[in-house]
């Protein structure tokens, strides 16, 4: 989604800001409107602004339902799958510029050489990145961004936030997104190219968003827990398992969470447990994978 779930950018120029707002509306997930009562809300130390966040979550959900999803469905209908794959590969290749910069900032010099080689190979032999040649020769995709760099530097995560149109983030994620946007060439290309990127991203996230809508009693909690665990997993290079418990009895989830103060996302036990959504996790095989983005190339075995 891809990562579902998922995907926050902030630009300096007015043109890029406008494209960001519309684009993130296309990217954000179409989760079901929250139907859980206030009594069922469980206090979460990472989410002190839950009341505001839920309002923004519902707003974003409506924007996705009435704007992003219809446009995305049209794009999927008229665009052949091989074209969608090529577009995904192209923008993933451009993202490697950010990855290499953050490799160096995190002192991962061996990985930076790996990612530089991947970018160079796909840009040349892969027809400007439309064909993922590098993965076929063992240069698999890594995922690094400036929020992960800030985590390595010791900056705390801060509060969970859901911003209008921009979706899930954290206090640490806001400056991280601004830095990544400034170093991503996609931020400076023309509006048509940005629109194609955003349409393609939203289209590929459809399966993840549908899963969240169908599998969870409270999509807000499910999305929050999946997002925070996914980000923590990235920041710790896969040392943190990304999973939600599908095995609890449905009737005990809310009561146990309230009694113990846990942050367990409540999931519909009747939903098929084998559903797997693409996650871009690092070095981990979670019991129930939560992949928030469309199926990307797999991660390297070790960072």
C-alpha positions as CSV (number, residue, x, y, z in Angstrom):
1,X,0.0,0.0,0.0
2,X,2.3,0.2,-1.5
3,X,3.1,0.8,1.7
4,X,-0.6,0.2,2.0
5,X,-0.7,0.9,3.0
6,X,1.2,3.6,2.2
7,X,3.2,6.9,0.6
8,X,3.7,12.2,2.5
9,X,5.4,14.9,0.5
10,X,5.8,18.7,0.9
11,X,7.3,21.0,-1.8
12,X,8.7,24.5,-1.8
13,X,7.0,25.8,-4.9
14,X,3.3,26.6,-5.2
15,X,3.1,24.3,-8.3
16,X,4.5,21.3,-6.4
17,X,2.3,22.0,-3.4
18,X,-0.8,21.9,-5.6
19,X,0.3,18.7,-7.3
20,X,1.1,17.2,-3.9
21,X,-2.3,17.9,-2.5
22,X,-4.1,16.4,-5.4
23,X,-1.7,13.6,-5.7
24,X,-1.8,12.5,-2.1
25,X,-5.6,12.5,-2.4
26,X,-5.2,10.0,-5.2
27,X,-2.7,8.0,-3.2
28,X,-4.5,7.9,0.2
29,X,-6.4,4.7,1.1
30,X,-10.1,4.3,0.8
31,X,-10.7,2.7,4.1
32,X,-14.2,2.3,5.5
33,X,-15.6,5.2,7.5
34,X,-15.1,4.6,11.2
35,X,-18.1,3.1,12.9
36,X,-16.6,2.5,16.3
37,X,-18.1,4.3,19.3
38,X,-16.1,6.6,21.6
39,X,-16.3,4.0,24.3
40,X,-14.4,1.6,22.1
41,X,-11.5,4.0,21.5
42,X,-8.4,2.8,23.3
43,X,-5.9,5.4,24.6
44,X,-2.7,5.3,22.7
45,X,0.4,7.1,23.9
46,X,1.6,7.5,20.2
47,X,-1.7,9.1,19.2
48,X,-2.6,11.9,21.6
49,X,-4.5,13.8,18.9
50,X,-6.8,10.9,18.1
51,X,-10.0,12.9,17.9
52,X,-8.5,15.3,15.3
53,X,-6.8,12.4,13.5
54,X,-10.0,10.5,13.2
55,X,-11.8,13.5,11.7
56,X,-9.0,13.8,9.1
57,X,-9.0,10.1,8.4
58,X,-12.7,10.3,7.6
59,X,-12.2,13.4,5.4
60,X,-9.4,11.7,3.5
61,X,-11.5,8.6,3.1
62,X,-14.3,10.6,1.5
63,X,-11.9,12.4,-0.8
64,X,-10.5,9.0,-1.9
65,X,-14.0,7.5,-2.4
66,X,-15.4,10.4,-4.5
67,X,-12.2,11.7,-6.3
68,X,-9.2,9.5,-6.2
69,X,-10.7,6.1,-6.6
70,X,-12.9,6.8,-9.6
71,X,-10.0,8.4,-11.4
72,X,-7.7,5.6,-10.4
73,X,-10.2,3.0,-11.6
74,X,-10.4,4.7,-15.0
75,X,-6.6,4.7,-15.2
76,X,-6.4,1.0,-14.4
77,X,-9.2,0.3,-17.0
78,X,-7.5,2.0,-19.9
79,X,-3.8,1.3,-19.0
80,X,-2.3,-2.1,-19.9
81,X,-0.6,-3.9,-17.0
82,X,2.8,-3.8,-18.6
83,X,2.6,0.0,-18.9
84,X,1.6,0.2,-15.2
85,X,4.6,-2.0,-14.3
86,X,6.9,0.1,-16.5
87,X,5.7,3.4,-14.9
88,X,6.2,1.9,-11.4
89,X,9.7,0.8,-12.3
90,X,10.6,4.2,-13.7
91,X,9.6,6.1,-10.6
92,X,11.1,3.5,-8.3
93,X,14.4,3.9,-10.1
94,X,14.3,7.7,-9.6
95,X,13.6,7.1,-5.9
96,X,17.0,5.4,-5.7
97,X,18.6,8.8,-5.7
98,X,17.0,9.4,-2.3
99,X,17.9,6.0,-1.2
100,X,21.6,6.5,-2.0
101,X,21.7,9.9,-0.2
102,X,20.2,8.4,2.9
103,X,22.5,5.4,2.7
104,X,25.4,7.8,3.0
105,X,23.8,9.9,5.8
106,X,23.3,6.6,7.8
107,X,26.9,5.5,7.1
108,X,25.8,2.5,5.1
109,X,28.5,2.8,2.6
110,X,28.4,-0.8,1.3
111,X,24.7,-0.4,0.7
112,X,25.2,2.9,-1.0
113,X,27.5,1.3,-3.5
114,X,24.9,-1.4,-4.1
115,X,22.1,1.1,-4.6
116,X,24.2,3.3,-6.8
117,X,24.9,0.3,-9.0
118,X,21.3,-0.6,-9.1
119,X,20.4,3.0,-10.2
120,X,23.1,3.1,-12.9
121,X,22.2,-0.3,-14.3
122,X,18.5,0.3,-14.5
123,X,19.0,3.8,-16.0
124,X,21.2,2.5,-18.8
125,X,20.4,-1.1,-19.6
126,X,16.8,-0.8,-18.2
127,X,15.7,1.9,-20.6
128,X,15.7,4.8,-18.2
129,X,14.3,2.6,-15.5
130,X,11.2,1.3,-17.2
131,X,12.7,-2.2,-17.1
132,X,14.0,-3.5,-13.8
133,X,17.2,-5.2,-15.0
134,X,19.0,-4.8,-11.6
135,X,16.8,-7.1,-9.6
136,X,17.4,-9.9,-12.2
137,X,21.1,-9.7,-11.6
138,X,20.8,-9.7,-7.7
139,X,20.8,-5.9,-7.1
140,X,17.5,-5.8,-5.2
141,X,15.6,-2.7,-4.1
142,X,16.4,-1.1,-0.7
143,X,14.1,1.4,1.0
144,X,15.7,4.4,2.8
145,X,14.3,7.8,3.5
146,X,15.2,10.8,5.6
147,X,12.8,9.8,8.4
148,X,14.8,6.6,8.8
149,X,17.9,8.7,8.8
150,X,16.5,10.9,11.6
151,X,15.7,7.7,13.6
152,X,19.3,6.5,13.2
153,X,20.5,9.9,14.4
154,X,18.3,9.4,17.6
155,X,15.4,11.7,16.8
156,X,12.3,10.4,18.5
157,X,9.2,9.4,16.5
158,X,6.9,11.9,18.1
159,X,3.1,11.8,17.8
160,X,1.1,10.1,15.2
161,X,-0.6,12.6,12.9
162,X,-3.2,12.3,10.1
163,X,-3.1,15.4,7.9
164,X,-5.8,16.6,5.5
165,X,-5.1,15.1,2.1
166,X,-1.6,14.2,3.2
167,X,-2.5,11.2,5.3
168,X,-0.6,9.3,8.0
169,X,2.7,10.7,9.4
170,X,4.5,11.4,12.6
171,X,6.2,14.4,14.0
172,X,9.5,13.0,12.8
173,X,8.1,12.2,9.4
174,X,7.2,15.8,8.5
175,X,10.8,17.1,8.2
176,X,11.8,13.8,6.7
177,X,9.2,14.1,3.9
178,X,10.3,17.7,3.2
179,X,13.9,16.6,2.7
180,X,13.0,13.6,0.6
181,X,10.8,15.7,-1.7
182,X,13.6,18.3,-2.1
183,X,16.0,15.5,-3.3
184,X,13.6,13.6,-5.5
185,X,13.6,14.6,-9.2
186,X,9.9,13.8,-9.5
187,X,9.2,16.9,-7.5
188,X,10.6,19.1,-10.3
189,X,9.1,17.5,-13.4
190,X,6.0,18.7,-15.1
191,X,2.5,18.3,-13.8
192,X,1.6,15.5,-16.3
193,X,4.4,13.3,-15.2
194,X,3.6,13.8,-11.5
195,X,-0.1,13.0,-12.2
196,X,0.9,9.7,-13.9
197,X,3.0,8.8,-11.0
198,X,0.3,9.5,-8.5
199,X,-2.4,7.7,-10.5
200,X,-0.2,4.7,-10.9
201,X,0.6,4.6,-7.2
202,X,-3.1,4.9,-6.2
203,X,-4.1,2.2,-8.7
204,X,-1.5,-0.3,-7.4
205,X,-2.6,0.3,-3.8
206,X,-6.2,-0.8,-4.5
207,X,-5.8,-4.3,-3.2
208,X,-4.2,-3.1,0.1
209,X,-6.9,-0.6,0.7
210,X,-9.7,-3.0,0.0
211,X,-8.1,-5.5,2.5
212,X,-8.1,-2.8,5.2
213,X,-11.7,-1.9,4.5
214,X,-12.9,-5.6,4.6
215,X,-10.7,-7.0,7.4
216,X,-10.9,-4.5,10.2
217,X,-13.7,-3.5,12.5
218,X,-11.9,-0.1,13.1
219,X,-10.0,0.9,9.9
220,X,-8.5,3.9,11.7
221,X,-6.8,1.8,14.4
222,X,-5.8,-0.9,11.8
223,X,-4.2,1.8,9.6
224,X,-2.5,3.5,12.5
225,X,-1.0,0.4,13.9
226,X,0.1,-0.9,10.5
227,X,1.7,2.4,9.6
228,X,3.6,2.8,12.9
229,X,4.8,-0.8,12.9
230,X,5.9,-0.5,9.2
231,X,7.8,2.7,9.9
232,X,9.5,1.3,13.0
233,X,10.4,-1.8,11.0
234,X,12.1,0.3,8.4
235,X,13.9,2.4,11.0
236,X,15.3,-0.7,12.7
237,X,16.3,-2.4,9.4
238,X,13.8,-5.3,9.9
239,X,14.6,-6.0,13.6
240,X,11.0,-5.2,14.4
241,X,8.3,-7.7,13.3
242,X,5.4,-6.1,11.4
243,X,2.3,-8.0,12.2
244,X,-1.2,-7.7,13.6
245,X,-2.8,-10.5,15.6
246,X,-5.5,-12.2,13.6
247,X,-5.8,-15.0,16.1
248,X,-7.5,-13.2,19.1
249,X,-11.2,-14.0,19.7
250,X,-13.1,-11.1,18.1
251,X,-15.2,-10.6,21.2
252,X,-12.2,-10.2,23.5
253,X,-10.2,-7.8,21.4
254,X,-11.8,-4.5,22.5
255,X,-12.2,-5.6,26.2
256,X,-8.7,-6.9,26.5
257,X,-7.2,-3.8,24.8
258,X,-9.1,-1.5,27.1
259,X,-8.2,-3.5,30.2
260,X,-4.5,-3.8,29.3
261,X,-4.0,-0.5,27.5
262,X,-2.7,-2.4,24.5
263,X,-2.6,-1.0,21.0
264,X,-3.8,-4.1,19.2
265,X,-5.7,-3.4,16.0
266,X,-9.1,-5.0,16.1
267,X,-9.5,-7.3,13.0
268,X,-12.5,-9.1,11.7
269,X,-11.9,-12.7,12.5
270,X,-14.2,-13.8,9.7
271,X,-12.0,-12.2,7.1
272,X,-9.7,-14.7,5.4
273,X,-6.4,-14.8,7.4
274,X,-4.2,-15.6,4.4
275,X,-4.7,-12.1,2.9
276,X,-1.2,-10.6,2.4
277,X,-0.6,-7.0,1.4
278,X,2.7,-5.8,0.1
279,X,5.0,-4.3,2.7
280,X,8.6,-3.6,1.8
281,X,9.8,-4.9,5.1
282,X,13.4,-5.4,5.8
283,X,14.9,-8.8,6.8
284,X,11.8,-10.1,8.4
285,X,9.2,-12.7,7.7
286,X,6.2,-11.6,9.9
287,X,3.5,-14.0,10.9
288,X,1.0,-11.8,9.1
289,X,2.7,-9.5,6.6
290,X,1.2,-6.0,6.2
291,X,2.3,-4.6,2.9
292,X,1.1,-1.1,2.5
293,X,2.3,-0.5,-1.0
294,X,1.9,-2.2,-4.4
295,X,4.2,-5.2,-4.9
296,X,7.6,-3.7,-5.3
297,X,10.9,-5.5,-6.0
298,X,11.9,-7.5,-2.8
299,X,14.3,-6.1,-0.2
300,X,18.0,-7.1,0.0
301,X,18.7,-10.0,2.4
302,X,20.9,-7.8,4.6
303,X,21.6,-4.1,5.0
